[in-house]
Amino acid sequence: MPLDKDDTVVYSGVVEIVLGSSIILVSDKKKELVGKVIAGFFAAVFPGNWAQYKNHRNGFGLDTDQKRLARLFLQPLLMLWAIKSTQK
């Protein structure tokens, strides 16, 4: 990203808040779409999380390689949860 790494984290956090809020705010007709968008967002940030693991970068309590690796395995579960929890 051509942004400062701290800015990238802040912007992605804002997107997470907006997406999470949208599940509550949208009509039932659009929840399934929102779930897919959230899953897509988790997929889009996965390469950054992989880079954090690969380059041994700490952040937000992820101060060991074991914690960073665990997040990589949890991310697909978050994607599945976003889709399944918003299906009709």
C-alpha angles and dihedrals in degrees: 000000000000089000131095108270092240091052090051091054092048093048093047089049091053090050090051091053092048093048093046091049092049091064088063097040105044125084120260089254091064100039093092091054091048090052090054092048091051091049088050090052091052088050091049094054094045094090090055091051090048090052090050089054095043094048095041093237119167123221141151096358094318095121100143134055089239092059092045091049092048089055090055090057093044094051095075088050089055089051091051091046092052091052099041096044092055100043119111 
